[in-house]
Amino acid sequence: MILLVGPAGAGKSTFAAANFEPTQVLSSDYARQLVSDDASDQTASSQAFAILRFIVARRLPRGRLTVIDATNVRPRDRRPFLQLASRFSRPAVALVFDVPLLVCLERNRLRPGRLVEEDAVRRQWTDLQESMPELAAEGFQEVRFV
């Protein structure tokens, strides 16, 4: 299982689309869209992540490569997925997108379709910076920086 970790605008979804099969990538935005017809509807997040965890719990026992495309910038965001990987004795890898804040903000402004509020991008970036030193201790078998 691979967790993509980084703020909005860091390039996670672009990377996932270029490097993995569509069936391997589970996107929180897409799950929100399934629930509410709106990828940016934060009120649908708890249900969207329940969908992601449900699918992960079906793929990991089958040994299927599963990529979680969400910000995952806080330990509490990553913990449920790490618990699933542990439960099914599968390795968990963090791919961390440690991109400068100004790059994330610019990419966010230029992204087609869904714009994330600038304050949210700043908060996500700060959360990532604060949690990066402890990533390896959370239970990942590997932490890679992209």
Backbone torsions as a table, in degrees:
resi	resn	phi	psi	omega
1	MET	NA	135.6	179.4
2	ILE	-118.2	126.0	173.5
3	LEU	-102.5	121.9	171.5
4	LEU	-81.7	133.3	-174.0
5	VAL	-129.6	118.3	177.7
6	GLY	168.0	159.8	-179.2
7	PRO	-71.2	167.4	173.1
8	ALA	-56.4	139.8	179.2
9	GLY	86.3	1.0	-178.4
10	ALA	-79.8	-17.6	178.8
11	GLY	105.4	14.1	-176.9
12	LYS	-61.7	-51.4	-176.8
13	SER	-66.7	-38.2	177.3
14	THR	-62.6	-44.8	178.1
15	PHE	-61.7	-46.0	-178.7
16	ALA	-61.0	-44.3	-179.1
17	ALA	-64.2	-33.0	-178.0
18	ALA	-82.3	-20.5	-170.7
19	ASN	-119.9	-7.9	-177.2
20	PHE	-136.0	158.1	174.8
21	GLU	-70.7	147.4	-179.8
22	PRO	-55.1	-35.0	-178.7
23	THR	-72.2	-15.7	-179.4
24	GLN	-86.3	-16.7	-173.2
25	VAL	-101.8	122.5	175.5
26	LEU	-107.8	113.5	-174.6
27	SER	-103.0	130.6	176.6
28	SER	-65.9	-34.6	177.6
29	ASP	-62.7	-45.1	-179.9
30	TYR	-65.1	-39.5	178.8
31	ALA	-64.3	-39.4	175.2
32	ARG	-61.6	-40.2	179.2
33	GLN	-64.5	-39.2	177.1
34	LEU	-61.1	-39.3	-177.1
35	VAL	-76.0	-42.3	-168.4
36	SER	-126.8	2.0	-174.6
37	ASP	65.8	17.1	-178.2
38	ASP	-147.7	110.6	-177.8
39	ALA	-63.4	-21.1	-178.1
40	SER	-97.9	3.6	-178.5
41	ASP	-75.4	96.3	-177.1
42	GLN	-67.3	-19.2	177.3
43	THR	-69.3	-15.3	179.1
44	ALA	-95.0	2.2	-173.7
45	SER	-61.3	-44.7	-177.2
46	SER	-62.8	-40.3	178.0
47	GLN	-69.8	-37.9	179.0
48	ALA	-62.9	-43.6	-179.8
49	PHE	-71.6	-28.2	172.9
50	ALA	-63.1	-40.0	176.7
51	ILE	-63.0	-46.3	179.9
52	LEU	-59.5	-46.9	-180.0
53	ARG	-62.9	-38.2	178.0
54	PHE	-59.7	-47.0	-178.3
55	ILE	-68.3	-42.6	177.8
56	VAL	-57.2	-42.4	-179.0
57	ALA	-67.5	-15.6	175.6
58	ARG	-94.3	-31.5	-176.8
59	ARG	-81.3	-42.7	-174.5
60	LEU	-60.4	-42.8	178.5
61	PRO	-62.8	-21.9	177.8
62	ARG	-86.9	-2.7	180.0
63	GLY	74.3	23.1	-177.4
64	ARG	-86.0	133.2	174.4
65	LEU	-60.0	128.5	-176.7
66	THR	-132.5	124.3	-178.0
67	VAL	-113.0	123.5	179.6
68	ILE	-96.8	110.0	-179.3
69	ASP	-98.8	91.6	178.0
70	ALA	-151.7	170.5	-178.3
71	THR	-64.5	-43.9	176.7
72	ASN	49.1	38.9	-173.2
73	VAL	-87.4	-11.5	-180.0
74	ARG	-115.9	148.2	177.8
75	PRO	-53.9	-39.7	-179.0
76	ARG	-66.5	-23.0	175.4
77	ASP	-75.4	-35.2	-175.7
78	ARG	-83.2	-29.5	-172.2
79	ARG	-53.2	-47.6	-178.0
80	PRO	-60.8	-34.4	179.5
81	PHE	-74.4	-37.8	175.4
82	LEU	-63.5	-37.8	177.5
83	GLN	-63.9	-39.5	177.8
84	LEU	-65.5	-43.3	178.5
85	ALA	-60.0	-42.9	178.8
86	SER	-64.7	-45.1	-179.2
87	ARG	-56.6	-37.2	-177.9
88	PHE	-102.5	14.5	177.3
89	SER	52.4	47.2	178.4
90	ARG	-115.9	144.6	177.7
91	PRO	-70.1	148.6	176.2
92	ALA	-119.8	128.5	179.9
93	VAL	-119.4	133.8	174.1
94	ALA	-100.6	124.5	170.5
95	LEU	-103.7	107.8	-172.6
96	VAL	-98.0	125.6	178.8
97	PHE	-100.4	85.9	-178.5
98	ASP	-90.3	80.3	-174.2
99	VAL	-104.0	141.6	178.1
100	PRO	-55.1	143.6	-178.0
101	LEU	-54.5	-44.6	-177.5
102	LEU	-62.9	-33.5	176.7
103	VAL	-67.1	-44.7	178.2
104	CYS	-59.9	-44.5	-179.2
105	LEU	-63.6	-42.3	179.9
106	GLU	-66.9	-45.9	178.2
107	ARG	-61.1	-39.5	178.7
108	ASN	-61.8	-42.5	178.9
109	ARG	-63.1	-32.8	-175.3
110	LEU	-92.1	-7.3	-174.6
111	ARG	-68.2	138.6	177.5
112	PRO	-75.3	142.0	174.9
113	GLY	88.1	-93.0	-168.0
114	ARG	-98.8	119.5	176.9
115	LEU	-102.8	127.5	176.8
116	VAL	-91.1	138.3	179.8
117	GLU	-56.7	139.7	-177.0
118	GLU	-57.7	-39.8	178.4
119	ASP	-61.1	-37.0	179.1
120	ALA	-67.0	-41.6	178.3
121	VAL	-62.5	-44.5	178.9
122	ARG	-60.6	-43.3	179.9
123	ARG	-64.4	-44.0	178.8
124	GLN	-61.5	-43.1	-179.4
125	TRP	-61.9	-45.2	179.1
126	THR	-63.7	-43.2	178.1
127	ASP	-59.0	-41.0	179.1
128	LEU	-64.4	-47.4	-179.1
129	GLN	-58.2	-39.7	-178.7
130	GLU	-70.7	-31.8	-175.1
131	SER	-94.7	-14.1	-176.5
132	MET	-57.0	-42.6	-177.5
133	PRO	-60.1	-24.8	-176.0
134	GLU	-100.9	0.4	-175.6
135	LEU	-53.8	-48.4	-176.3
136	ALA	-61.4	-31.4	-178.3
137	ALA	-78.6	-8.0	-178.1
138	GLU	-77.2	-15.2	178.9
139	GLY	120.2	7.4	175.6
140	PHE	-73.0	140.5	174.9
141	GLN	-75.0	-25.7	-179.4
142	GLU	-152.5	141.6	173.7
143	VAL	-124.2	119.9	179.5
144	ARG	-119.8	144.7	178.4
145	PHE	-105.5	129.8	-177.1
146	VAL	-102.8	NA	NA
